[in-house]
Amino acid sequence: MQYNFRGTYDSSQDYNKLDVVVYQAAPTSPKRFYLCLTSHTSANPQPPVDNQDTIYWGVLNSDSNFPNSIDDFITRTTMTASDKADYDRYTELFLKTSLTPAEQDEMSTLLNKLRNKILQPEDFNKLQSALQNMQFFLKNEVEGYINQKQAEFQGEIDKFTFKGTYSPTTTYNKKNIVEYNGESYICLVDGTINIPPTNTSNWAKIAQKGSKGDKGDPGTGLRFRGAWSSTIQYYKDDAVQYDGQVFACLQDNIGQEPNPLQQTAYWALAIARGQSTKVATLKNTVTVNTATTNVSIGIPEFNPSTDSLLVIKNTTTLAEGVNYQINPNKTSIDSLEGTWDGTQVPITFHFIVFKNFVVDLTFSDGNMIQDGTVAKSKLKPELQAEIDSKATQTDLQNIDNKIGVLSNLNTNDKSNLVNAFNEHSADTVSHITSAERAKWNGADSKAQDLEILYWMGAI
């Protein structure tokens, strides 16, 4: 007979023939094992009846009282020579097909006398029942208990779950672990919600923020990933080259193109094109415990005109023009997403400034050289000669500009530059000494006058 042990009886379960269950009619009633005799479903539950056989259930192994009590067994002794006559007579009577009343009494007397020396069928039946009941008990009570405790233990282990950064809208249970202000806390009370980890009645600190280390050399802390590609997955603090400039990734993305003209929710300009830049990061953290729409950046060196600002609220990166804007005072930011309310749960703002310092560079591309920064001596000889050849034209133009202000001239014909030039020439020559004029004696008068003007520095 193939039994199918099903554990403790449950009215919500279906049972089939040869199923075995443990059933206890009342807390004070003994536990017994029952064998299903007729299949039935939970739609028509048929619980066993205490210590009775029904059409659905039969009491199993009634010869044994286990597990309600320990079964009693007869202690056996060895048969001796003096018992041989009684055993032979008992065997003779046992093999007869019928007994007289006197013989029945004699057989009962012999059986009582030899009871601890011979085995009866009921002895084996009781032993078998006891063994089966012990197996059912182990299957239900021991194995079931172990499985139950394993499930309970696993349930306790599962409670040690890291829930990430603390949120006032999340419900936490005992042994849940959260991160709060750079430290780790474990929950002590099931159903904890909107109670910050600093509350020691509901939370215990298990990992404390370490002391701040020595300040290292300035740097970006970015991972350079080469030229930007629309098919590559980028992560926060990656850096890419795009449009001749370097951009810092603000949040994980793929296919979000950097914008050379402005910061987006995904990228911020880290190194601008056309200048050599030493990039340093200046950082500051501000905790807000009130309701406000304005938060101080706290980095005096920040210059919105040349620097890039990264703002992180708790663990979320904010986008300029979407979540905030820089206040006209250039030392704080204003909210574009309503009030930042830190009255219940403090809000932590992390400010990171990418500070740029321009240094001198030599470029092979003249389009990138700032105006007025190259001396003539740095030019090729042919360029210097071309500039010198144009000097006379420039000087004449300067003269034209100087003497062409007609209101400053005395000539009657103020519309003619030649008349104005002659007037200026005569005025200049009149101041030259006779000795100086003797130098050019005999020369053509107009050539002489031009030579004198040149010598005097007029042209």
TIDO-841696 format. One line per field, with one value per residue (C-alpha): residue number from 1; z negated, x, y negated; residue in three letters. Coordinates in nm, 3 decimals. Example, Ala and Ser with C-alpha at 12.3 -4.5 7.8 and 13.67 -1.06 7.14 Angstrom:
2
seq	(1_2)
zz	(-0.780_-0.714)
xx	(1.230_1.367)
yy	(0.450_0.106)
type	(ala_ser)
//
This chain:
459
seq	(1_2_3_4_5_6_7_8_9_10_11_12_13_14_15_16_17_18_19_20_21_22_23_24_25_26_27_28_29_30_31_32_33_34_35_36_37_38_39_40_41_42_43_44_45_46_47_48_49_50_51_52_53_54_55_56_57_58_59_60_61_62_63_64_65_66_67_68_69_70_71_72_73_74_75_76_77_78_79_80_81_82_83_84_85_86_87_88_89_90_91_92_93_94_95_96_97_98_99_100_101_102_103_104_105_106_107_108_109_110_111_112_113_114_115_116_117_118_119_120_121_122_123_124_125_126_127_128_129_130_131_132_133_134_135_136_137_138_139_140_141_142_143_144_145_146_147_148_149_150_151_152_153_154_155_156_157_158_159_160_161_162_163_164_165_166_167_168_169_170_171_172_173_174_175_176_177_178_179_180_181_182_183_184_185_186_187_188_189_190_191_192_193_194_195_196_197_198_199_200_201_202_203_204_205_206_207_208_209_210_211_212_213_214_215_216_217_218_219_220_221_222_223_224_225_226_227_228_229_230_231_232_233_234_235_236_237_238_239_240_241_242_243_244_245_246_247_248_249_250_251_252_253_254_255_256_257_258_259_260_261_262_263_264_265_266_267_268_269_270_271_272_273_274_275_276_277_278_279_280_281_282_283_284_285_286_287_288_289_290_291_292_293_294_295_296_297_298_299_300_301_302_303_304_305_306_307_308_309_310_311_312_313_314_315_316_317_318_319_320_321_322_323_324_325_326_327_328_329_330_331_332_333_334_335_336_337_338_339_340_341_342_343_344_345_346_347_348_349_350_351_352_353_354_355_356_357_358_359_360_361_362_363_364_365_366_367_368_369_370_371_372_373_374_375_376_377_378_379_380_381_382_383_384_385_386_387_388_389_390_391_392_393_394_395_396_397_398_399_400_401_402_403_404_405_406_407_408_409_410_411_412_413_414_415_416_417_418_419_420_421_422_423_424_425_426_427_428_429_430_431_432_433_434_435_436_437_438_439_440_441_442_443_444_445_446_447_448_449_450_451_452_453_454_455_456_457_458_459)
zz	(0.000_0.112_-0.131_-0.043_-0.359_-0.345_-0.689_-0.916_-0.788_-0.610_-0.501_-0.215_-0.047_0.186_0.069_0.264_0.163_-0.035_-0.155_-0.520_-0.750_-1.112_-1.280_-1.627_-1.693_-1.981_-2.163_-2.442_-2.207_-2.108_-1.767_-1.539_-1.188_-0.938_-0.600_-0.324_-0.205_0.039_0.246_0.186_0.260_0.058_0.205_-0.010_-0.304_-0.510_-0.821_-1.012_-1.319_-1.640_-1.671_-1.442_-1.097_-0.835_-0.463_-0.401_-0.671_-0.867_-1.188_-1.094_-1.318_-1.618_-1.779_-1.860_-2.089_-1.951_-1.929_-2.210_-2.445_-2.438_-2.355_-2.611_-2.492_-2.674_-2.793_-2.648_-2.830_-2.706_-2.713_-2.941_-2.949_-3.218_-2.978_-2.711_-2.834_-2.859_-2.514_-2.352_-2.501_-2.392_-2.039_-2.036_-2.140_-1.902_-1.603_-1.681_-1.463_-1.759_-2.133_-2.410_-2.681_-2.910_-2.642_-2.583_-2.952_-2.950_-2.645_-2.808_-3.119_-2.912_-2.708_-3.020_-3.157_-2.834_-2.726_-2.764_-2.584_-2.265_-2.000_-1.895_-1.572_-1.772_-1.892_-1.533_-1.445_-1.736_-1.648_-1.286_-1.390_-1.625_-1.351_-1.098_-1.348_-1.427_-1.056_-1.009_-1.316_-1.185_-0.845_-0.987_-1.313_-1.262_-0.891_-0.890_-1.187_-1.014_-0.694_-0.893_-1.078_-0.759_-0.605_-0.915_-0.916_-0.544_-0.608_-0.870_-0.635_-0.359_-0.588_-0.574_-0.244_-0.132_-0.035_0.106_0.008_-0.262_-0.136_-0.363_-0.138_-0.164_-0.433_-0.602_-0.813_-1.076_-0.951_-0.633_-0.566_-0.417_-0.332_-0.485_-0.466_-0.378_-0.666_-0.696_-0.927_-1.011_-1.083_-1.424_-1.387_-1.121_-0.927_-0.975_-0.737_-0.734_-1.038_-0.952_-1.044_-1.306_-1.521_-1.751_-1.846_-1.494_-1.357_-1.460_-1.290_-1.161_-0.946_-1.026_-0.780_-0.806_-0.870_-0.571_-0.420_-0.301_0.004_0.317_0.636_0.824_1.093_1.261_1.146_1.491_1.700_2.058_2.308_2.634_2.902_2.827_3.001_3.014_2.969_2.654_2.302_2.089_1.711_1.460_1.447_1.794_2.021_2.400_2.680_2.895_3.136_3.029_2.661_2.360_2.187_1.844_1.810_1.544_1.549_1.723_2.083_2.434_2.748_2.561_2.769_2.588_2.664_2.731_2.657_2.316_2.035_2.059_1.806_1.933_2.022_1.894_2.071_1.892_2.131_2.384_2.737_2.841_2.521_2.306_1.979_1.646_1.496_1.122_0.920_0.627_0.409_0.135_-0.044_-0.185_-0.404_-0.392_-0.697_-0.599_-0.313_-0.055_0.314_0.291_0.181_0.147_0.358_0.103_0.352_0.372_0.668_0.889_1.203_1.409_1.716_1.738_1.502_1.520_1.224_1.132_0.878_0.709_0.476_0.246_0.524_0.818_1.064_1.137_1.481_1.519_1.686_1.592_1.217_1.121_1.244_1.118_0.914_1.048_0.740_0.892_0.547_0.517_0.719_0.745_0.774_1.094_0.952_0.658_0.294_0.167_-0.165_-0.412_-0.726_-0.759_-0.598_-0.542_-0.178_-0.089_0.203_0.352_0.560_0.792_0.991_1.288_1.270_1.594_1.614_1.959_2.037_2.338_2.639_2.981_3.250_3.604_3.691_3.703_3.669_3.303_3.211_3.010_3.173_3.077_2.922_3.203_3.254_3.608_3.529_3.496_3.857_4.162_4.342_4.647_4.424_4.247_4.588_4.701_4.388_4.435_4.798_4.680_4.418_4.656_4.759_4.395_4.304_4.591_4.477_4.127_4.275_4.480_4.166_3.974_4.227_4.393_4.122_4.339_4.047_3.929_4.260_4.363_4.739_4.920_5.121_4.839_5.068_5.235_5.048_5.270_5.154_4.796_4.839_4.996_4.708_4.457_4.652_4.665_4.298_4.215_4.449_4.304_3.972_4.119_4.078_4.373_4.296_4.317_4.646_4.786_4.764_5.055_5.254_5.624_5.584_5.737_5.504_5.477_5.423_5.172_4.981_4.971_4.850_4.572_4.471_4.457_4.254_4.015_3.964_4.129_4.363)
xx	(0.000_0.151_0.068_0.090_0.158_-0.002_0.079_-0.179_-0.536_-0.645_-1.008_-0.896_-0.710_-0.833_-0.762_-0.728_-0.756_-0.452_-0.362_-0.255_-0.311_-0.257_-0.577_-0.647_-1.017_-0.955_-0.654_-0.712_-0.772_-0.490_-0.335_-0.410_-0.325_-0.607_-0.610_-0.826_-1.073_-1.277_-1.144_-1.306_-1.239_-1.223_-1.561_-1.707_-1.464_-1.494_-1.275_-1.193_-1.399_-1.202_-1.090_-1.367_-1.382_-1.603_-1.660_-1.398_-1.139_-1.021_-0.820_-0.472_-0.251_-0.482_-0.267_-0.011_-0.074_0.223_0.258_0.009_0.198_0.483_0.365_0.414_0.577_0.612_0.963_1.068_1.259_1.426_1.228_1.380_1.361_1.099_0.871_0.884_0.583_0.364_0.480_0.412_0.060_-0.007_0.105_-0.118_-0.423_-0.334_-0.335_-0.674_-0.963_-1.200_-1.168_-1.396_-1.466_-1.228_-0.958_-1.011_-0.958_-0.648_-0.510_-0.566_-0.385_-0.092_-0.079_-0.060_0.210_0.413_0.318_0.663_0.823_0.619_0.518_0.160_0.033_-0.086_0.270_0.390_0.088_0.155_0.524_0.438_0.185_0.437_0.701_0.460_0.332_0.690_0.763_0.450_0.546_0.896_0.758_0.506_0.646_1.022_1.058_0.770_0.920_1.257_1.097_0.895_1.201_1.400_1.127_1.118_1.496_1.502_1.233_1.453_1.751_1.543_1.462_1.830_1.764_1.939_1.664_1.892_1.869_1.611_1.276_1.003_0.736_0.869_0.750_1.039_1.036_1.270_1.621_1.580_1.896_1.908_2.167_2.111_2.352_2.643_2.577_2.395_2.102_1.903_1.529_1.412_1.031_0.806_0.594_0.827_0.735_0.824_1.048_1.406_1.693_1.816_1.521_1.683_1.347_1.300_1.657_2.008_2.323_2.540_2.794_2.924_3.071_3.449_3.657_3.748_4.083_4.355_4.270_4.428_4.534_4.251_4.097_3.770_3.726_3.581_3.628_3.714_3.522_3.648_3.429_3.055_2.847_2.470_2.495_2.712_2.569_2.716_2.716_2.738_3.090_3.182_3.347_3.324_3.466_3.204_3.224_3.583_3.488_3.472_3.139_3.076_2.790_2.538_2.318_2.313_2.193_2.221_2.155_2.129_2.342_2.553_2.448_2.747_2.534_2.389_2.388_2.123_1.987_2.244_2.561_2.755_3.043_3.366_3.636_3.553_3.694_3.960_4.156_4.384_4.213_4.323_4.001_3.956_3.651_3.531_3.274_3.032_2.741_2.444_2.173_1.830_1.606_1.339_1.099_1.272_1.306_1.662_1.979_2.325_2.596_2.866_3.157_3.288_3.513_3.215_3.186_2.874_3.030_3.324_3.253_3.020_2.795_2.669_2.383_2.276_1.973_2.009_2.093_1.917_2.104_1.918_1.914_1.968_1.670_1.449_1.484_1.673_1.826_2.125_2.016_2.125_2.346_2.553_2.600_2.280_2.023_1.646_1.400_1.201_1.014_0.834_0.936_1.222_1.076_1.330_1.120_1.028_1.330_1.643_1.744_2.113_2.241_2.582_2.739_3.032_3.197_3.419_3.666_3.851_4.184_4.300_4.672_4.879_4.884_5.046_4.797_4.864_4.515_4.528_4.148_4.183_4.436_4.299_4.319_4.617_4.817_5.080_5.380_5.501_5.835_5.655_5.533_5.703_5.944_5.718_5.426_5.642_5.750_5.389_5.296_5.590_5.488_5.149_5.283_5.304_4.943_4.842_5.045_4.892_4.549_4.631_4.739_4.423_4.219_4.413_4.414_4.088_3.883_3.784_3.672_4.035_4.165_4.197_4.187_3.889_3.848_3.787_3.655_3.990_4.239_4.525_4.463_4.451_4.776_4.947_4.831_4.967_5.294_5.345_5.273_5.529_5.800_5.764_5.888_6.206_6.525_6.716_7.007_6.777_6.634_6.990_7.035_6.800_6.913_6.860_6.613_6.272_6.053_5.773_6.017_6.200_5.884_5.789_6.137_6.113_5.770_5.898_6.201_5.977_5.767_5.453_5.437)
yy	(0.000_-0.331_-0.611_-0.982_-1.176_-1.525_-1.663_-1.826_-1.818_-2.138_-2.188_-2.412_-2.124_-1.848_-1.490_-1.168_-0.807_-0.680_-1.030_-1.029_-1.327_-1.422_-1.536_-1.671_-1.730_-1.976_-2.120_-1.870_-1.575_-1.339_-1.358_-1.067_-0.958_-0.905_-0.734_-0.884_-0.619_-0.834_-1.123_-1.464_-1.832_-2.151_-2.247_-1.966_-1.935_-1.618_-1.641_-1.322_-1.233_-1.192_-0.829_-0.702_-0.549_-0.719_-0.669_-0.939_-0.863_-0.562_-0.567_-0.449_-0.235_-0.235_0.035_-0.235_-0.532_-0.726_-1.026_-1.090_-0.856_-0.609_-0.256_0.022_0.344_0.678_0.754_1.089_1.368_1.684_2.009_2.277_2.660_2.643_2.453_2.725_2.926_2.613_2.489_2.828_2.840_2.476_2.564_2.872_2.671_2.383_2.621_2.776_2.655_2.630_2.621_2.726_2.469_2.653_2.650_2.274_2.206_2.428_2.239_1.900_2.021_2.149_1.825_1.608_1.833_1.816_1.458_1.307_1.605_1.634_1.379_1.319_1.153_0.851_0.800_0.753_0.538_0.305_0.280_0.204_-0.061_-0.218_-0.233_-0.385_-0.639_-0.736_-0.784_-0.999_-1.197_-1.260_-1.355_-1.600_-1.727_-1.714_-1.773_-2.017_-2.200_-2.222_-2.351_-2.603_-2.727_-2.746_-2.958_-3.178_-3.210_-3.293_-3.550_-3.712_-3.706_-3.864_-4.155_-4.257_-4.433_-4.751_-4.995_-5.263_-5.628_-5.702_-5.833_-5.971_-5.815_-5.458_-5.213_-5.031_-4.713_-4.577_-4.510_-4.718_-4.920_-5.271_-5.537_-5.881_-6.178_-5.950_-5.706_-5.370_-5.295_-4.979_-4.994_-4.874_-4.893_-4.740_-4.988_-5.285_-5.568_-5.940_-5.898_-6.005_-5.771_-6.018_-5.903_-5.645_-5.489_-5.355_-5.346_-5.245_-5.372_-5.086_-5.274_-5.621_-5.869_-5.875_-6.183_-6.397_-6.310_-6.545_-6.750_-6.609_-6.780_-6.951_-6.734_-6.655_-6.295_-6.220_-5.906_-6.002_-5.786_-5.936_-6.093_-6.098_-5.828_-5.797_-5.418_-5.407_-5.387_-5.667_-5.689_-5.972_-6.128_-6.002_-6.260_-6.277_-6.491_-6.660_-6.955_-7.024_-7.048_-6.814_-6.744_-6.585_-6.335_-6.440_-6.127_-5.789_-5.811_-5.675_-5.876_-6.211_-6.449_-6.714_-7.071_-7.302_-7.611_-7.522_-7.268_-6.995_-6.747_-6.497_-6.693_-6.994_-7.171_-7.083_-7.213_-7.484_-7.500_-7.754_-7.783_-7.579_-7.496_-7.364_-7.225_-7.213_-7.118_-7.326_-7.158_-7.257_-7.086_-7.274_-7.118_-7.284_-7.243_-7.497_-7.562_-7.784_-7.859_-7.995_-7.815_-7.965_-7.798_-7.877_-7.883_-8.242_-8.161_-8.064_-8.279_-8.192_-8.353_-8.114_-7.823_-7.521_-7.444_-7.097_-7.082_-6.756_-6.754_-6.451_-6.200_-6.370_-6.590_-6.915_-7.075_-7.448_-7.613_-7.317_-7.264_-7.580_-7.903_-8.100_-8.401_-8.743_-8.775_-8.488_-8.333_-8.127_-7.932_-7.975_-7.686_-7.640_-7.337_-7.495_-7.514_-7.299_-7.182_-7.049_-7.094_-6.725_-6.565_-6.778_-6.828_-6.803_-7.010_-6.924_-7.201_-7.124_-7.403_-7.321_-7.609_-7.704_-7.890_-8.011_-7.995_-8.101_-7.870_-7.855_-7.752_-7.639_-7.767_-8.151_-8.169_-8.073_-8.349_-8.639_-8.983_-9.200_-8.915_-8.860_-9.097_-9.184_-9.020_-8.685_-8.700_-8.555_-8.799_-8.831_-8.933_-9.192_-9.338_-9.360_-9.551_-9.793_-9.859_-9.972_-10.209_-10.511_-10.472_-10.453_-10.761_-10.960_-10.859_-10.980_-11.316_-11.331_-11.273_-11.535_-11.822_-11.736_-11.904_-12.200_-12.414_-12.431_-12.571_-12.939_-12.890_-13.035_-12.711_-12.461_-12.189_-12.119_-11.893_-12.023_-12.383_-12.264_-12.074_-12.381_-12.597_-12.344_-12.320_-12.698_-12.730_-12.463_-12.597_-12.947_-12.815_-12.659_-12.863_-13.005_-12.770_-12.472_-12.597_-12.644_-12.268_-12.222_-12.535_-12.497_-12.206_-12.208_-12.411_-12.153_-11.866_-12.082_-12.154_-11.782_-11.692_-11.949_-11.823_-11.467_-11.578_-11.771_-11.459_-11.594_-11.296)
type	(met_gln_tyr_asn_phe_arg_gly_thr_tyr_asp_ser_ser_gln_asp_tyr_asn_lys_leu_asp_val_val_val_tyr_gln_ala_ala_pro_thr_ser_pro_lys_arg_phe_tyr_leu_cys_leu_thr_ser_his_thr_ser_ala_asn_pro_gln_pro_pro_val_asp_asn_gln_asp_thr_ile_tyr_trp_gly_val_leu_asn_ser_asp_ser_asn_phe_pro_asn_ser_ile_asp_asp_phe_ile_thr_arg_thr_thr_met_thr_ala_ser_asp_lys_ala_asp_tyr_asp_arg_tyr_thr_glu_leu_phe_leu_lys_thr_ser_leu_thr_pro_ala_glu_gln_asp_glu_met_ser_thr_leu_leu_asn_lys_leu_arg_asn_lys_ile_leu_gln_pro_glu_asp_phe_asn_lys_leu_gln_ser_ala_leu_gln_asn_met_gln_phe_phe_leu_lys_asn_glu_val_glu_gly_tyr_ile_asn_gln_lys_gln_ala_glu_phe_gln_gly_glu_ile_asp_lys_phe_thr_phe_lys_gly_thr_tyr_ser_pro_thr_thr_thr_tyr_asn_lys_lys_asn_ile_val_glu_tyr_asn_gly_glu_ser_tyr_ile_cys_leu_val_asp_gly_thr_ile_asn_ile_pro_pro_thr_asn_thr_ser_asn_trp_ala_lys_ile_ala_gln_lys_gly_ser_lys_gly_asp_lys_gly_asp_pro_gly_thr_gly_leu_arg_phe_arg_gly_ala_trp_ser_ser_thr_ile_gln_tyr_tyr_lys_asp_asp_ala_val_gln_tyr_asp_gly_gln_val_phe_ala_cys_leu_gln_asp_asn_ile_gly_gln_glu_pro_asn_pro_leu_gln_gln_thr_ala_tyr_trp_ala_leu_ala_ile_ala_arg_gly_gln_ser_thr_lys_val_ala_thr_leu_lys_asn_thr_val_thr_val_asn_thr_ala_thr_thr_asn_val_ser_ile_gly_ile_pro_glu_phe_asn_pro_ser_thr_asp_ser_leu_leu_val_ile_lys_asn_thr_thr_thr_leu_ala_glu_gly_val_asn_tyr_gln_ile_asn_pro_asn_lys_thr_ser_ile_asp_ser_leu_glu_gly_thr_trp_asp_gly_thr_gln_val_pro_ile_thr_phe_his_phe_ile_val_phe_lys_asn_phe_val_val_asp_leu_thr_phe_ser_asp_gly_asn_met_ile_gln_asp_gly_thr_val_ala_lys_ser_lys_leu_lys_pro_glu_leu_gln_ala_glu_ile_asp_ser_lys_ala_thr_gln_thr_asp_leu_gln_asn_ile_asp_asn_lys_ile_gly_val_leu_ser_asn_leu_asn_thr_asn_asp_lys_ser_asn_leu_val_asn_ala_phe_asn_glu_his_ser_ala_asp_thr_val_ser_his_ile_thr_ser_ala_glu_arg_ala_lys_trp_asn_gly_ala_asp_ser_lys_ala_gln_asp_leu_glu_ile_leu_tyr_trp_met_gly_ala_ile)
//
